[in-house]
Amino acid sequence: AQSEVAKVASDVSAVIAQVTTVQGELDIEGEKVKSQKLKLAQVENDLKRDQDQLDVSNKKLAELRVRLGKLPQGMKPETMVEEINTMKKNTAELQAQVELKKKEVEAEEGKMGDARKAYEDVVKKIEDRKKSFDRNSLEARIVAVNNAWGFVVIDAGQNRGISEATKLLV
């Protein structure tokens, strides 16, 4: 019976050793599972970040497609830079033409100013001549005579178109 007890004790010790070994292996496997769960969480976070970036990229792509749809007929993104440069060149040429036209307009305005001045001069001469004719038909009376100084006073003056330089027939 003692040998049986020793054998059972030996078997129990062997089972305890096996349980301890299995428990160690179980702890190792538990750590591996934890590590795999952490990796899985990291992969899920990476997947979410990548999905967010994909969503942003898809949104930008949709906006670009809308903008491409608004391009003038026949314009393509591949030739856009070339076409923009052509438009800039045409704009520069048109601006040069505008500047040339502005100078022409200024020159014509100068000519118009000269013509207007000549016209005003002619009108003034006509008005002066008319006043001269009106003065020639003017009749006034002598109201005083100064023999000592050799002058007379008449009842007409600037209000009737006579100035200091006007010559009178008396």
Backbone as CSV, one residue per row, in Angstrom:
resi,resn,N_x,N_y,N_z,CA_x,CA_y,CA_z,C_x,C_y,C_z
1,ALA,0.800,-1.151,0.000,0.000,0.000,0.000,0.867,1.247,0.000
2,GLN,2.000,1.118,0.617,2.879,2.260,0.628,3.423,2.496,-0.765
3,SER,3.650,1.528,-1.445,4.172,1.698,-2.793,3.078,2.284,-3.668
4,GLU,1.860,1.951,-3.368,0.779,2.540,-4.154,0.625,4.003,-3.817
5,VAL,0.755,4.359,-2.575,0.648,5.757,-2.157,1.804,6.516,-2.775
6,ALA,2.985,5.926,-2.770,4.146,6.591,-3.361,3.916,6.757,-4.843
7,LYS,3.309,5.743,-5.440,3.050,5.842,-6.869,2.010,6.916,-7.131
8,VAL,0.946,7.012,-6.341,-0.104,8.021,-6.501,0.522,9.388,-6.247
9,ALA,1.398,9.472,-5.218,2.044,10.754,-4.924,2.927,11.139,-6.078
10,SER,3.592,10.171,-6.640,4.446,10.450,-7.789,3.597,10.875,-8.983
11,ASP,2.465,10.222,-9.158,1.560,10.577,-10.260,0.987,11.989,-10.034
12,VAL,0.626,12.302,-8.769,0.085,13.625,-8.439,1.164,14.663,-8.713
13,SER,2.412,14.365,-8.316,3.510,15.301,-8.562,3.701,15.487,-10.063
14,ALA,3.592,14.414,-10.809,3.751,14.506,-12.269,2.615,15.337,-12.868
15,VAL,1.402,15.110,-12.340,0.239,15.874,-12.847,0.414,17.350,-12.489
16,ILE,0.886,17.637,-11.251,1.095,19.016,-10.820,2.151,19.658,-11.715
17,ALA,3.210,18.917,-12.033,4.260,19.439,-12.921,3.675,19.711,-14.293
18,GLN,2.829,18.783,-14.756,2.202,18.991,-16.069,1.253,20.191,-16.022
19,VAL,0.495,20.356,-14.917,-0.424,21.487,-14.765,0.384,22.776,-14.771
20,THR,1.507,22.787,-14.066,2.353,23.974,-14.019,2.883,24.285,-15.415
21,THR,3.307,23.266,-16.147,3.805,23.459,-17.509,2.686,24.000,-18.400
22,VAL,1.509,23.396,-18.291,0.367,23.837,-19.106,-0.019,25.262,-18.709
23,GLN,0.023,25.547,-17.382,-0.317,26.906,-16.929,0.677,27.908,-17.520
24,GLY,1.963,27.579,-17.556,2.986,28.448,-18.149,2.725,28.657,-19.636
25,GLU,2.393,27.535,-20.307,2.088,27.635,-21.743,0.838,28.478,-21.956
26,LEU,-0.151,28.306,-21.062,-1.396,29.069,-21.147,-1.116,30.551,-20.939
27,ASP,-0.246,30.890,-19.972,0.113,32.297,-19.742,0.803,32.878,-20.977
28,ILE,1.716,32.075,-21.581,2.415,32.524,-22.801,1.409,32.769,-23.927
29,GLU,0.489,31.866,-24.087,-0.528,32.001,-25.133,-1.436,33.201,-24.844
30,GLY,-1.736,33.432,-23.558,-2.545,34.596,-23.167,-1.842,35.896,-23.560
31,GLU,-0.524,35.951,-23.316,0.256,37.138,-23.701,0.247,37.300,-25.212
32,LYS,0.363,36.175,-25.927,0.317,36.234,-27.398,-1.031,36.769,-27.871
33,VAL,-2.118,36.341,-27.228,-3.461,36.817,-27.582,-3.574,38.317,-27.326
34,LYS,-3.068,38.760,-26.152,-3.085,40.201,-25.846,-2.326,40.979,-26.912
35,SER,-1.146,40.458,-27.277,-0.329,41.121,-28.301,-1.079,41.183,-29.626
36,GLN,-1.735,40.089,-29.974,-2.501,40.052,-31.230,-3.696,41.002,-31.171
37,LYS,-4.337,41.120,-30.002,-5.462,42.055,-29.848,-4.983,43.500,-30.018
38,LEU,-3.798,43.816,-29.430,-3.236,45.157,-29.601,-2.932,45.435,-31.081
39,LYS,-2.356,44.434,-31.743,-2.061,44.592,-33.173,-3.351,44.776,-33.967
40,LEU,-4.378,44.028,-33.602,-5.669,44.133,-34.277,-6.259,45.531,-34.066
41,ALA,-6.173,46.056,-32.836,-6.681,47.410,-32.546,-5.911,48.438,-33.363
42,GLN,-4.586,48.252,-33.450,-3.765,49.184,-34.236,-4.142,49.113,-35.723
43,VAL,-4.349,47.897,-36.227,-4.753,47.724,-37.631,-6.118,48.362,-37.858
44,GLU,-7.050,48.205,-36.903,-8.368,48.821,-37.040,-8.256,50.347,-37.052
45,ASN,-7.398,50.908,-36.186,-7.172,52.366,-36.189,-6.569,52.823,-37.513
46,ASP,-5.583,52.068,-38.004,-4.978,52.391,-39.305,-6.033,52.331,-40.407
47,LEU,-6.889,51.317,-40.333,-7.950,51.172,-41.332,-8.909,52.356,-41.283
48,LYS,-9.285,52.787,-40.064,-10.185,53.939,-39.930,-9.528,55.196,-40.476
49,ARG,-8.246,55.436,-40.133,-7.520,56.604,-40.635,-7.442,56.569,-42.168
50,ASP,-7.119,55.383,-42.699,-7.037,55.244,-44.155,-8.403,55.474,-44.809
51,GLN,-9.465,55.011,-44.145,-10.814,55.212,-44.681,-11.160,56.708,-44.675
52,ASP,-10.794,57.408,-43.594,-11.030,58.852,-43.516,-10.273,59.575,-44.629
53,GLN,-9.017,59.178,-44.840,-8.230,59.791,-45.916,-8.859,59.491,-47.273
54,LEU,-9.356,58.279,-47.439,-10.019,57.909,-48.690,-11.269,58.758,-48.895
55,ASP,-12.039,58.966,-47.823,-13.238,59.804,-47.922,-12.880,61.227,-48.330
56,VAL,-11.834,61.788,-47.706,-11.388,63.144,-48.052,-10.938,63.187,-49.513
57,SER,-10.188,62.190,-49.916,-9.707,62.137,-51.302,-10.873,62.012,-52.280
58,ASN,-11.860,61.190,-51.931,-13.040,61.051,-52.803,-13.813,62.361,-52.895
59,LYS,-13.900,63.076,-51.770,-14.583,64.375,-51.777,-13.842,65.355,-52.686
60,LYS,-12.500,65.396,-52.557,-11.706,66.273,-53.417,-11.868,65.881,-54.885
61,LEU,-11.880,64.582,-55.144,-12.054,64.091,-56.511,-13.402,64.538,-57.070
62,ALA,-14.448,64.456,-56.257,-15.775,64.890,-56.700,-15.772,66.392,-56.996
63,GLU,-15.109,67.192,-56.121,-15.021,68.635,-56.351,-14.257,68.937,-57.633
64,LEU,-13.179,68.201,-57.854,-12.391,68.403,-59.083,-13.205,68.035,-60.318
65,ARG,-13.991,66.980,-60.219,-14.841,66.599,-61.363,-15.863,67.687,-61.663
66,VAL,-16.427,68.284,-60.594,-17.378,69.388,-60.791,-16.675,70.554,-61.475
67,ARG,-15.470,70.893,-60.992,-14.713,72.007,-61.586,-14.333,71.697,-63.024
68,LEU,-13.971,70.441,-63.297,-13.640,70.058,-64.669,-14.871,70.170,-65.567
69,GLY,-16.030,69.894,-64.999,-17.268,70.007,-65.774,-17.573,71.445,-66.154
70,LYS,-17.039,72.397,-65.378,-17.291,73.818,-65.641,-16.309,74.402,-66.653
71,LEU,-15.322,73.632,-67.048,-14.340,74.144,-68.021,-15.040,74.448,-69.345
72,PRO,-14.552,75.473,-70.066,-15.136,75.767,-71.382,-15.017,74.562,-72.307
73,GLN,-15.937,74.494,-73.260,-15.972,73.388,-74.219,-14.632,73.272,-74.934
74,GLY,-14.113,72.091,-75.007,-12.870,71.844,-75.734,-11.619,72.008,-74.885
75,MET,-11.732,72.597,-73.694,-10.549,72.787,-72.841,-10.330,71.512,-72.037
76,LYS,-9.083,71.070,-72.042,-8.742,69.852,-71.319,-7.667,70.177,-70.293
77,PRO,-7.658,69.460,-69.170,-6.648,69.732,-68.147,-5.218,69.578,-68.681
78,GLU,-5.040,68.654,-69.625,-3.702,68.406,-70.159,-3.172,69.626,-70.914
79,THR,-4.063,70.373,-71.568,-3.638,71.517,-72.389,-3.952,72.849,-71.714
80,MET,-4.425,72.797,-70.480,-4.886,74.005,-69.804,-3.771,75.031,-69.640
81,VAL,-2.583,74.605,-69.249,-1.473,75.543,-69.042,-1.147,76.243,-70.354
82,GLU,-1.112,75.470,-71.414,-0.826,76.039,-72.736,-1.911,77.043,-73.136
83,GLU,-3.152,76.688,-72.909,-4.259,77.576,-73.261,-4.259,78.828,-72.396
84,ILE,-3.924,78.695,-71.122,-3.843,79.866,-70.230,-2.740,80.792,-70.710
85,ASN,-1.601,80.230,-71.096,-0.508,81.064,-71.619,-0.932,81.778,-72.897
86,THR,-1.667,81.095,-73.756,-2.176,81.723,-74.980,-3.137,82.849,-74.623
87,MET,-4.009,82.608,-73.623,-4.950,83.649,-73.192,-4.203,84.847,-72.621
88,LYS,-3.145,84.591,-71.839,-2.353,85.691,-71.279,-1.697,86.492,-72.394
89,LYS,-1.190,85.807,-73.399,-0.552,86.481,-74.531,-1.582,87.342,-75.260
90,ASN,-2.763,86.758,-75.511,-3.826,87.519,-76.186,-4.256,88.716,-75.348
91,THR,-4.344,88.517,-74.031,-4.714,89.618,-73.137,-3.681,90.731,-73.195
92,ALA,-2.404,90.353,-73.193,-1.333,91.353,-73.263,-1.418,92.126,-74.583
93,GLU,-1.685,91.409,-75.685,-1.810,92.077,-76.977,-3.005,93.039,-76.974
94,LEU,-4.119,92.587,-76.397,-5.301,93.444,-76.342,-5.064,94.660,-75.453
95,GLN,-4.321,94.475,-74.347,-4.012,95.610,-73.477,-3.117,96.609,-74.205
96,ALA,-2.191,96.105,-75.019,-1.336,97.000,-75.801,-2.192,97.783,-76.792
97,GLN,-3.164,97.117,-77.400,-4.069,97.803,-78.328,-4.901,98.849,-77.590
98,VAL,-5.337,98.512,-76.372,-6.112,99.462,-75.567,-5.270,100.701,-75.275
99,GLU,-4.012,100.488,-74.892,-3.126,101.622,-74.609,-2.942,102.483,-75.865
100,LEU,-2.774,101.836,-77.008,-2.630,102.565,-78.268,-3.889,103.374,-78.556
101,LYS,-5.052,102.766,-78.347,-6.322,103.469,-78.579,-6.481,104.629,-77.601
102,LYS,-6.045,104.438,-76.351,-6.125,105.521,-75.369,-5.291,106.706,-75.833
103,LYS,-4.101,106.417,-76.351,-3.246,107.502,-76.846,-3.899,108.193,-78.039
104,GLU,-4.513,107.400,-78.913,-5.213,107.991,-80.059,-6.364,108.876,-79.584
105,VAL,-7.107,108.388,-78.582,-8.233,109.169,-78.037,-7.707,110.463,-77.423
106,GLU,-6.602,110.366,-76.680,-6.029,111.576,-76.074,-5.612,112.569,-77.152
107,ALA,-5.019,112.051,-78.239,-4.610,112.931,-79.336,-5.837,113.589,-79.968
108,GLU,-6.889,112.807,-80.173,-8.117,113.355,-80.761,-8.772,114.352,-79.816
109,GLU,-8.722,114.073,-78.516,-9.275,115.017,-77.545,-8.486,116.327,-77.572
110,GLY,-7.167,116.207,-77.749,-6.339,117.408,-77.873,-6.736,118.206,-79.112
111,LYS,-6.956,117.500,-80.222,-7.384,118.174,-81.453,-8.754,118.823,-81.250
112,MET,-9.647,118.113,-80.539,-10.973,118.677,-80.272,-10.854,119.926,-79.410
113,GLY,-9.951,119.881,-78.433,-9.734,121.054,-77.579,-9.234,122.227,-78.399
114,ASP,-8.285,121.949,-79.298,-7.776,123.015,-80.168,-8.891,123.560,-81.057
115,ALA,-9.699,122.655,-81.626,-10.801,123.085,-82.496,-11.830,123.888,-81.699
116,ARG,-12.102,123.434,-80.461,-13.059,124.156,-79.619,-12.539,125.561,-79.308
117,LYS,-11.235,125.657,-79.016,-10.635,126.963,-78.720,-10.716,127.865,-79.956
118,ALA,-10.412,127.291,-81.134,-10.498,128.076,-82.370,-11.934,128.533,-82.600
119,TYR,-12.890,127.643,-82.341,-14.301,127.993,-82.488,-14.675,129.132,-81.538
120,GLU,-14.242,128.996,-80.266,-14.555,130.037,-79.280,-13.910,131.367,-79.673
121,ASP,-12.692,131.312,-80.225,-12.033,132.534,-80.695,-12.835,133.195,-81.816
122,VAL,-13.323,132.362,-82.761,-14.120,132.906,-83.870,-15.409,133.512,-83.331
123,VAL,-16.069,132.821,-82.407,-17.316,133.342,-81.831,-17.050,134.656,-81.122
124,LYS,-15.922,134.746,-80.383,-15.575,135.985,-79.671,-15.342,137.117,-80.659
125,LYS,-14.626,136.798,-81.743,-14.370,137.834,-82.759,-15.684,138.319,-83.362
126,ILE,-16.587,137.388,-83.626,-17.887,137.768,-84.197,-18.648,138.644,-83.212
127,GLU,-18.639,138.242,-81.913,-19.347,139.038,-80.906,-18.723,140.422,-80.773
128,ASP,-17.359,140.474,-80.770,-16.676,141.775,-80.692,-17.031,142.641,-81.894
129,ARG,-17.080,142.034,-83.044,-17.406,142.787,-84.262,-18.843,143.290,-84.195
130,LYS,-19.724,142.417,-83.684,-21.122,142.821,-83.553,-21.237,143.999,-82.589
131,LYS,-20.499,143.919,-81.457,-20.516,145.033,-80.508,-19.985,146.297,-81.164
132,SER,-18.946,146.107,-81.985,-18.376,147.259,-82.688,-19.424,147.891,-83.595
133,PHE,-20.160,147.051,-84.317,-21.225,147.584,-85.179,-22.294,148.271,-84.344
134,ASP,-22.648,147.632,-83.200,-23.657,148.240,-82.331,-23.172,149.579,-81.786
135,ARG,-21.872,149.663,-81.444,-21.326,150.925,-80.947,-21.339,151.991,-82.048
136,ASN,-21.067,151.564,-83.269,-21.049,152.529,-84.366,-22.425,153.143,-84.585
137,SER,-23.453,152.457,-84.210,-24.794,153.012,-84.373,-25.286,153.664,-83.095
138,LEU,-24.407,153.729,-82.085,-24.768,154.303,-80.799,-24.863,155.818,-80.905
139,GLU,-25.865,156.335,-80.293,-26.008,157.787,-80.208,-26.017,158.162,-78.743
140,ALA,-25.238,159.185,-78.403,-25.169,159.656,-77.035,-25.121,161.174,-77.051
141,ARG,-25.434,161.818,-75.956,-25.428,163.287,-75.868,-24.250,163.744,-75.044
142,ILE,-23.719,164.868,-75.419,-22.656,165.498,-74.644,-23.318,166.191,-73.481
143,VAL,-22.857,165.879,-72.272,-23.457,166.467,-71.079,-22.547,167.506,-70.443
144,ALA,-21.238,167.512,-70.818,-20.324,168.529,-70.279,-19.142,168.661,-71.224
145,VAL,-18.529,169.913,-71.284,-17.367,170.176,-72.126,-16.299,170.778,-71.234
146,ASN,-15.044,170.282,-71.356,-13.912,170.859,-70.631,-12.928,171.336,-71.675
147,ASN,-12.964,172.648,-71.956,-12.093,173.221,-72.980,-10.643,173.244,-72.514
148,ALA,-10.405,173.418,-71.234,-9.034,173.522,-70.736,-8.283,172.213,-70.944
149,TRP,-8.919,171.175,-70.725,-8.249,169.876,-70.857,-8.568,169.200,-72.185
150,GLY,-9.461,169.627,-72.913,-9.790,169.118,-74.234,-10.576,167.816,-74.221
151,PHE,-11.588,167.724,-73.368,-12.418,166.528,-73.389,-13.855,166.904,-73.142
152,VAL,-14.730,165.907,-73.482,-16.160,166.078,-73.256,-16.658,164.889,-72.448
153,VAL,-17.789,165.007,-71.790,-18.429,163.927,-71.047,-19.727,163.618,-71.763
154,ILE,-19.941,162.299,-72.021,-21.175,161.882,-72.693,-21.995,161.015,-71.754
155,ASP,-23.253,160.774,-72.121,-24.141,159.975,-71.273,-24.151,158.487,-71.698
156,ALA,-22.977,157.919,-71.972,-22.845,156.505,-72.323,-21.539,155.998,-71.720
157,GLY,-21.496,154.680,-71.419,-20.287,154.127,-70.809,-20.167,152.633,-71.056
158,GLN,-19.536,151.961,-70.125,-19.283,150.521,-70.281,-20.577,149.725,-70.398
159,ASN,-21.610,150.199,-69.764,-22.874,149.472,-69.826,-23.458,149.461,-71.233
160,ARG,-22.947,150.362,-72.094,-23.418,150.392,-73.485,-22.325,149.945,-74.437
161,GLY,-21.230,149.332,-73.898,-20.187,148.748,-74.736,-19.045,149.669,-75.059
162,ILE,-18.938,150.784,-74.360,-17.845,151.750,-74.620,-16.768,151.531,-73.577
163,SER,-15.516,151.477,-74.024,-14.383,151.334,-73.100,-13.432,152.505,-73.321
164,GLU,-12.297,152.523,-72.567,-11.335,153.622,-72.679,-10.716,153.672,-74.077
165,ALA,-10.629,152.525,-74.759,-9.995,152.473,-76.053,-10.950,152.781,-77.204
166,THR,-12.238,152.998,-76.911,-13.234,153.227,-77.990,-13.045,154.630,-78.546
167,LYS,-13.008,154.674,-79.879,-12.916,155.966,-80.565,-14.310,156.399,-80.946
168,LEU,-14.581,157.691,-80.729,-15.917,158.214,-80.978,-15.863,159.335,-82.030
169,LEU,-16.889,159.399,-82.796,-17.052,160.539,-83.716,-18.034,161.500,-83.069
170,VAL,-17.624,162.729,-82.945,-18.469,163.695,-82.266,-18.966,164.697,-83.284
